Amino acid sequence: MEAATLQQNYSSRIHPQKFALWSAMASIMMMFGAFTSAYIVRQAAGNWLEFPLPNIFYLSTAIILLSSVTLHLSYHGFKTGKERQYKSLLVVSFLLGIAFIVSQYIGWQTLFASGVDMKGNPAGAFLYVITGVHALHIIGGIGCFIVAMIHAFSLEYKPTPKRKIRFELVLHYWHFVDLLWLYLLVFLLLTR
């Protein structure tokens, strides 16, 4: 009876790796909160030249939203024994993550070609820093995809609790950077 109670209490707690990830995501949210607060303060100080966001940023938004959907469907396939769905949509999610980074780079090139750089306009400098730091977090997520694909294609398909937790960590992080991008895009649009 006592062992069953201990097991029940243990199973109702958050997994330590999930707790660590959520703590890291809270820190990342605070960092971007500081960036956006500094953006608002600096914008009010003057010498702020507005410019339209390149349309490619809207395409990159669609790409990252689609990547979250495909990753979630991959996870569903993993849990429900649909190995082909799991593996193929994991690869699609990875490719969409790469496409997001490429689209961001094209957006930065478009801005630079239109005269928006890091030196002349503080609005441009903030945009490059905010989107660049977000892109670094996306690259971290792409690294997680690579590890997940190595597991998917090199290990025998077997949805063990340990592999399920690992996949959930990737899924939670990717949904987080997806929502973070939506926040940043809405913020940048509303403060123009």
Backbone bond lengths (Angstrom), bond angles and torsions (degrees), N, CA, C in turn:
res aa  C-N    CA-C-N  psi(-1)  N-CA   C-N-CA  omega(-1)  CA-C   N-CA-C  phi
1 M - - - 1.454 - - 1.525 110.55 -
2 E 1.335 116.76 -44.89 1.454 120.92 -178.43 1.531 111.36 -66.28
3 A 1.346 118.15 -39.54 1.469 121.80 179.00 1.521 110.87 -64.42
4 A 1.337 116.99 -38.33 1.468 120.54 178.90 1.523 110.78 -65.86
5 T 1.341 116.85 -38.10 1.465 120.88 178.34 1.519 110.55 -66.86
6 L 1.343 116.50 -42.93 1.457 119.72 177.23 1.518 111.31 -61.58
7 Q 1.349 116.53 -42.61 1.462 120.53 179.51 1.525 110.30 -63.57
8 Q 1.332 117.11 -41.08 1.458 120.86 179.76 1.539 110.04 -64.84
9 N 1.336 117.26 -43.24 1.461 120.20 178.08 1.518 111.24 -63.38
10 Y 1.335 116.82 -40.53 1.461 120.22 -179.76 1.519 110.52 -66.47
11 S 1.342 117.41 -41.76 1.461 119.91 -176.49 1.519 112.58 -70.89
12 S 1.339 117.80 -18.63 1.463 119.37 178.80 1.530 111.92 -85.37
13 R 1.321 117.77 -6.03 1.465 121.58 178.51 1.522 110.08 -85.97
14 I 1.326 114.14 158.25 1.461 119.28 177.74 1.529 109.69 -74.58
15 H 1.311 115.33 142.95 1.462 120.58 178.53 1.532 108.81 -64.13
16 P 1.335 118.58 137.79 1.468 120.63 -177.06 1.536 113.81 -57.59
17 Q 1.318 117.04 -37.09 1.467 118.93 179.34 1.528 110.93 -69.21
18 K 1.317 117.02 -36.76 1.471 119.72 176.43 1.526 109.95 -66.40
19 F 1.317 116.54 -40.03 1.459 119.66 178.45 1.530 110.36 -61.87
20 A 1.327 116.30 -42.51 1.464 120.34 178.94 1.530 110.68 -63.23
21 L 1.339 116.44 -42.66 1.462 119.80 179.00 1.521 110.86 -63.81
22 W 1.318 117.08 -45.64 1.468 120.07 -178.65 1.531 110.90 -65.55
23 S 1.318 116.99 -34.14 1.467 119.96 175.31 1.528 110.51 -64.81
24 A 1.319 116.04 -42.65 1.471 120.22 177.82 1.524 110.29 -63.99
25 M 1.327 116.85 -41.09 1.464 119.79 179.51 1.533 110.73 -65.92
26 A 1.325 117.65 -35.10 1.468 120.27 176.25 1.529 110.11 -64.36
27 S 1.317 117.12 -39.67 1.469 120.93 177.46 1.527 110.86 -64.45
28 I 1.318 116.05 -41.89 1.468 120.26 178.83 1.534 109.74 -63.76
29 M 1.324 116.74 -41.07 1.470 120.14 178.05 1.520 110.47 -61.61
30 M 1.329 117.42 -41.24 1.468 120.02 178.51 1.527 110.73 -64.41
31 M 1.323 117.01 -38.68 1.457 119.90 178.69 1.532 110.66 -62.74
32 F 1.334 116.83 -46.08 1.460 118.87 179.51 1.529 111.47 -71.14
33 G 1.316 117.30 -28.65 1.462 119.93 172.27 1.520 110.64 -62.84
34 A 1.330 116.43 -39.71 1.469 120.66 177.33 1.525 110.55 -66.99
35 F 1.342 116.89 -41.22 1.470 119.87 177.74 1.527 111.12 -59.85
36 T 1.334 115.97 -46.72 1.467 118.54 -176.55 1.527 111.08 -70.92
37 S 1.326 117.58 -33.30 1.472 120.05 175.10 1.527 110.43 -64.81
38 A 1.321 117.15 -44.69 1.464 121.32 178.17 1.527 110.43 -62.73
39 Y 1.315 116.73 -37.12 1.467 121.97 177.30 1.528 109.92 -58.28
40 I 1.335 116.61 -48.50 1.468 121.22 -178.47 1.531 110.67 -63.99
41 V 1.322 116.80 -44.51 1.474 120.94 -179.58 1.529 109.94 -63.08
42 R 1.330 117.10 -46.66 1.473 120.48 -178.10 1.528 110.84 -67.16
43 Q 1.325 117.32 -36.70 1.458 121.31 178.76 1.530 110.57 -59.88
44 A 1.328 117.58 -39.04 1.466 122.51 -178.90 1.525 112.10 -72.86
45 A 1.332 117.45 -17.44 1.469 120.95 -176.45 1.529 112.96 -77.90
46 G 1.316 118.70 -11.06 1.460 121.27 179.90 1.509 112.47 97.90
47 N 1.365 115.73 -179.96 1.465 122.02 -177.61 1.525 111.05 56.67
48 W 1.305 115.61 39.62 1.462 122.37 -175.02 1.518 108.26 -116.89
49 L 1.306 118.02 112.75 1.457 121.73 -178.06 1.520 109.68 -104.11
50 E 1.329 115.67 117.02 1.462 120.65 -179.54 1.524 110.53 -75.87
51 F 1.313 116.30 152.63 1.459 122.93 176.96 1.525 107.09 -151.92
52 P 1.324 117.45 151.74 1.476 118.87 179.62 1.532 110.62 -74.02
53 L 1.325 114.61 146.30 1.467 118.94 174.20 1.526 108.70 -72.40
54 P 1.308 117.47 139.58 1.468 119.19 176.54 1.531 110.45 -61.89
55 N 1.325 115.78 144.00 1.473 120.90 -179.19 1.524 112.44 -60.66
56 I 1.322 117.47 -24.81 1.464 120.58 -179.57 1.530 111.12 -60.69
57 F 1.345 118.10 -25.86 1.464 120.11 177.77 1.527 111.38 -65.81
58 Y 1.333 116.84 -30.14 1.467 119.60 176.53 1.532 110.35 -72.57
59 L 1.327 115.62 -37.82 1.464 119.59 175.45 1.527 109.99 -64.40
60 S 1.330 117.05 -42.16 1.464 119.26 179.79 1.534 110.94 -63.46
61 T 1.333 116.68 -31.41 1.467 120.21 176.12 1.524 110.28 -63.74
62 A 1.323 116.57 -45.23 1.472 120.10 177.92 1.523 110.49 -61.95
63 I 1.334 116.49 -39.11 1.472 120.62 -179.57 1.522 110.63 -63.10
64 I 1.324 117.25 -46.22 1.468 118.46 -176.20 1.531 111.01 -71.61
65 L 1.327 117.36 -33.59 1.469 119.36 175.37 1.528 110.70 -64.14
66 L 1.328 116.25 -43.72 1.461 120.19 178.12 1.523 110.83 -62.74
67 S 1.333 117.00 -38.12 1.468 119.58 179.91 1.523 111.40 -64.54
68 S 1.322 117.53 -34.28 1.467 119.75 176.79 1.520 110.99 -67.09
69 V 1.334 115.54 -39.60 1.474 119.66 178.45 1.521 110.16 -64.16
70 T 1.337 117.00 -47.58 1.467 118.94 -178.10 1.527 111.67 -65.71
71 L 1.334 116.85 -36.06 1.465 118.82 178.10 1.524 110.54 -67.43
72 H 1.317 116.68 -39.75 1.467 119.08 178.64 1.533 110.49 -64.12
73 L 1.331 116.70 -40.35 1.464 119.85 177.55 1.531 111.15 -67.31
74 S 1.328 117.07 -33.49 1.459 120.70 175.10 1.526 110.02 -63.19
75 Y 1.314 116.26 -44.99 1.463 120.73 178.60 1.528 110.45 -61.98
76 H 1.317 116.42 -41.98 1.472 120.22 177.77 1.535 109.86 -60.65
77 G 1.332 116.51 -42.88 1.452 120.08 176.96 1.524 112.02 -62.06
78 F 1.320 116.38 -39.29 1.465 121.14 177.74 1.526 110.75 -59.91
79 K 1.341 116.47 -46.23 1.472 120.56 -176.46 1.522 112.82 -71.50
80 T 1.332 117.33 -31.39 1.464 120.22 -171.73 1.524 113.78 -100.50
81 G 1.324 117.13 10.18 1.461 119.69 175.28 1.516 114.49 83.48
82 K 1.310 118.14 15.33 1.468 121.80 178.60 1.525 108.60 -97.76
83 E 1.322 114.37 78.91 1.462 121.06 -172.43 1.530 112.25 -59.35
84 R 1.306 116.96 -41.34 1.471 119.82 -178.48 1.532 110.90 -64.00
85 Q 1.338 116.62 -44.58 1.468 120.95 177.62 1.523 110.19 -61.15
86 Y 1.317 115.50 -44.00 1.469 121.46 179.87 1.520 111.18 -57.39
87 K 1.308 117.18 -52.52 1.456 120.80 -174.50 1.526 112.32 -71.76
88 S 1.319 116.85 -45.71 1.469 119.06 -175.72 1.522 111.43 -66.77
89 L 1.330 118.34 -41.97 1.459 119.92 -179.25 1.528 111.99 -73.82
90 L 1.312 117.47 -24.38 1.463 120.16 173.28 1.530 109.80 -64.90
91 V 1.333 116.03 -43.56 1.468 120.56 177.73 1.535 110.35 -65.32
92 V 1.335 116.85 -42.37 1.468 120.64 178.39 1.531 110.03 -60.31
93 S 1.318 117.24 -42.67 1.472 121.11 179.05 1.523 111.12 -61.89
94 F 1.319 115.82 -42.00 1.464 120.93 177.11 1.531 110.74 -59.96
95 L 1.330 116.43 -47.00 1.468 120.86 -179.55 1.526 111.47 -64.15
96 L 1.326 116.77 -36.92 1.459 120.17 176.69 1.528 111.08 -67.28
97 G 1.321 117.29 -35.18 1.463 120.67 175.00 1.523 111.18 -62.08
98 I 1.337 116.31 -42.41 1.469 120.92 175.96 1.531 109.55 -63.30
99 A 1.332 116.41 -42.92 1.473 120.47 179.65 1.528 111.04 -61.79
100 F 1.326 117.19 -35.62 1.469 119.92 177.20 1.522 110.37 -62.10
101 I 1.329 117.08 -47.33 1.470 121.01 -179.82 1.535 109.89 -61.58
102 V 1.320 117.33 -42.90 1.470 120.72 179.71 1.527 109.86 -62.77
103 S 1.326 117.17 -42.67 1.469 119.98 -179.75 1.536 111.02 -65.88
104 Q 1.310 117.29 -36.18 1.462 119.68 176.07 1.528 110.53 -64.17
105 Y 1.312 116.45 -42.64 1.463 120.57 178.88 1.531 110.71 -61.30
106 I 1.327 116.14 -42.44 1.467 120.19 177.14 1.529 109.66 -62.13
107 G 1.332 117.05 -39.57 1.459 120.86 176.90 1.521 111.90 -61.58
108 W 1.333 116.78 -42.38 1.470 120.21 178.13 1.532 110.86 -64.74
109 Q 1.339 116.60 -40.57 1.459 120.08 177.70 1.525 111.05 -63.37
110 T 1.321 116.38 -40.42 1.464 121.13 178.81 1.523 110.19 -62.41
111 L 1.334 116.43 -44.25 1.463 120.19 177.89 1.529 110.90 -61.23
112 F 1.313 115.55 -46.50 1.458 119.98 -177.89 1.532 110.92 -62.60
113 A 1.330 116.80 -41.30 1.467 121.32 179.65 1.526 111.63 -65.16
114 S 1.340 116.57 -27.14 1.470 119.32 179.49 1.530 111.67 -88.64
115 G 1.321 117.74 6.13 1.456 121.53 175.58 1.521 115.55 96.77
116 V 1.327 117.47 5.33 1.472 121.04 178.69 1.528 107.25 -92.73
117 D 1.341 115.27 113.00 1.459 118.78 179.33 1.526 110.14 -129.24
118 M 1.295 116.60 -173.09 1.472 121.66 -177.11 1.525 112.45 -81.63
119 K 1.335 118.37 -17.55 1.458 120.83 -171.60 1.522 113.72 -94.49
120 G 1.316 117.54 -47.74 1.451 120.03 -168.46 1.514 115.64 -80.37
121 N 1.301 117.32 -31.70 1.452 121.00 -171.39 1.526 109.53 -128.04
122 P 1.331 118.61 118.59 1.462 119.20 179.44 1.531 112.79 -61.26
123 A 1.340 117.28 -29.56 1.469 119.78 177.58 1.528 110.03 -62.10
124 G 1.329 116.07 -41.69 1.460 119.95 178.36 1.517 111.70 -66.76
125 A 1.333 116.31 -42.00 1.466 119.68 179.40 1.524 110.87 -60.61
126 F 1.335 116.32 -44.54 1.463 118.93 178.65 1.520 111.44 -62.33
127 L 1.334 116.97 -41.83 1.460 120.07 -179.49 1.522 110.93 -61.73
128 Y 1.328 116.70 -45.30 1.471 119.63 179.17 1.532 111.12 -62.67
129 V 1.320 116.98 -42.58 1.469 119.72 -178.23 1.527 110.62 -66.55
130 I 1.326 116.90 -48.60 1.471 120.31 -176.83 1.524 110.81 -63.17
131 T 1.340 117.05 -48.83 1.467 118.67 -178.49 1.531 111.32 -72.05
132 G 1.332 117.16 -31.01 1.463 120.05 178.63 1.516 112.67 -68.34
133 V 1.330 116.67 -42.94 1.471 119.59 178.37 1.526 109.81 -66.13
134 H 1.345 116.24 -37.91 1.469 118.37 175.78 1.528 110.18 -62.60
135 A 1.329 117.06 -41.48 1.463 120.39 179.34 1.530 111.08 -61.18
136 L 1.332 117.29 -35.65 1.467 119.61 176.36 1.530 111.26 -62.57
137 H 1.327 116.40 -37.53 1.468 119.23 177.40 1.529 111.06 -70.00
138 I 1.322 116.75 -32.84 1.472 120.21 174.47 1.527 109.78 -65.34
139 I 1.321 116.87 -41.97 1.468 120.09 178.24 1.529 110.12 -61.17
140 G 1.336 117.29 -37.53 1.467 120.21 173.68 1.510 111.56 -60.35
141 G 1.336 116.56 -41.19 1.468 121.02 176.74 1.517 112.07 -64.39
142 I 1.332 116.63 -37.49 1.466 120.46 177.83 1.535 109.76 -64.81
143 G 1.335 116.09 -36.97 1.468 119.25 174.26 1.525 111.34 -60.66
144 C 1.328 116.17 -39.97 1.475 120.33 176.63 1.524 110.77 -64.24
145 F 1.346 116.92 -38.17 1.471 120.38 176.32 1.525 110.56 -60.65
146 I 1.315 116.52 -40.85 1.465 119.90 -178.77 1.523 110.20 -61.95
147 V 1.335 116.32 -44.84 1.471 119.74 177.36 1.523 110.56 -62.73
148 A 1.337 116.88 -43.09 1.473 120.71 179.67 1.529 111.01 -62.58
149 M 1.338 117.37 -38.18 1.470 119.51 178.97 1.520 111.12 -70.68
150 I 1.326 117.10 -35.93 1.471 119.14 175.85 1.527 109.57 -60.55
151 H 1.329 116.38 -44.10 1.472 119.68 177.37 1.519 110.92 -64.13
152 A 1.325 116.97 -42.40 1.468 120.65 -176.83 1.532 111.88 -63.21
153 F 1.330 116.67 -39.74 1.456 119.07 -172.43 1.526 114.31 -100.32
154 S 1.334 118.07 -13.04 1.466 118.51 -179.31 1.523 112.27 -105.80
155 L 1.330 117.13 -23.17 1.464 120.13 179.08 1.527 110.24 -98.68
156 E 1.314 115.24 152.00 1.457 119.50 174.81 1.527 108.86 -61.96
157 Y 1.347 116.09 137.95 1.467 119.51 179.84 1.530 109.03 -65.15
158 K 1.312 114.26 115.86 1.458 120.14 -179.69 1.525 106.82 -160.10
159 P 1.331 118.62 105.41 1.475 120.51 -177.36 1.536 112.41 -75.55
160 T 1.311 115.61 74.57 1.462 121.26 178.13 1.535 109.23 -76.39
161 P 1.330 117.53 160.72 1.471 119.42 177.71 1.529 112.91 -57.32
162 K 1.336 117.65 -38.07 1.468 120.92 -179.76 1.528 110.81 -64.91
163 R 1.326 117.05 -44.50 1.467 120.07 179.02 1.524 110.92 -69.10
164 K 1.316 117.26 -33.55 1.464 120.83 177.98 1.533 109.99 -63.88
165 I 1.327 117.00 -43.59 1.473 120.93 178.06 1.524 110.01 -62.13
166 R 1.337 117.17 -44.37 1.471 120.13 180.00 1.521 111.03 -59.65
167 F 1.334 116.11 -43.26 1.463 120.05 -179.96 1.532 110.03 -67.13
168 E 1.321 117.26 -39.54 1.467 120.33 178.56 1.528 111.19 -62.34
169 L 1.319 117.45 -36.23 1.465 120.59 177.65 1.533 110.52 -62.24
170 V 1.328 116.26 -44.72 1.465 120.57 177.81 1.531 109.79 -62.92
171 L 1.325 115.63 -45.58 1.468 121.27 -178.79 1.522 111.39 -61.03
172 H 1.316 117.44 -47.65 1.473 120.57 -179.32 1.520 111.43 -63.47
173 Y 1.323 116.39 -42.93 1.466 119.37 -179.55 1.531 110.41 -64.06
174 W 1.330 116.69 -43.40 1.459 119.48 -177.48 1.531 111.10 -66.67
175 H 1.327 117.31 -41.60 1.471 119.36 175.70 1.532 109.99 -61.67
176 F 1.317 116.54 -36.65 1.457 120.64 179.45 1.524 111.21 -63.34
177 V 1.351 118.05 -49.45 1.466 118.92 -178.99 1.521 111.17 -67.97
178 D 1.316 116.97 -27.10 1.462 121.70 174.38 1.533 109.80 -64.64
179 L 1.319 116.21 -52.41 1.472 120.26 179.48 1.525 111.39 -64.03
180 L 1.318 116.64 -34.52 1.457 120.77 177.42 1.525 110.32 -62.68
181 W 1.339 117.20 -42.33 1.463 119.69 177.34 1.527 110.77 -62.39
182 L 1.336 117.40 -42.51 1.467 119.85 178.68 1.526 110.43 -60.14
183 Y 1.322 116.52 -43.37 1.469 120.42 177.20 1.521 110.64 -58.57
184 L 1.334 116.85 -47.60 1.465 120.72 -177.54 1.524 111.49 -63.77
185 L 1.321 116.97 -42.28 1.468 120.22 -179.82 1.524 110.44 -64.05
186 V 1.334 116.96 -46.77 1.464 120.42 178.77 1.524 110.01 -61.94
187 F 1.308 116.50 -42.43 1.475 120.39 178.45 1.526 110.63 -59.35
188 L 1.322 116.76 -47.78 1.461 120.28 -178.10 1.526 111.42 -64.58
189 L 1.323 117.21 -34.80 1.468 120.32 178.84 1.529 111.41 -72.48
190 L 1.328 117.10 -39.67 1.458 120.59 -176.76 1.536 113.12 -74.53
191 T 1.316 117.03 -24.75 1.463 119.56 -177.88 1.522 112.52 -93.32
192 R 1.292 118.23 8.84 1.469 121.26 178.41 1.496 109.97 -85.65
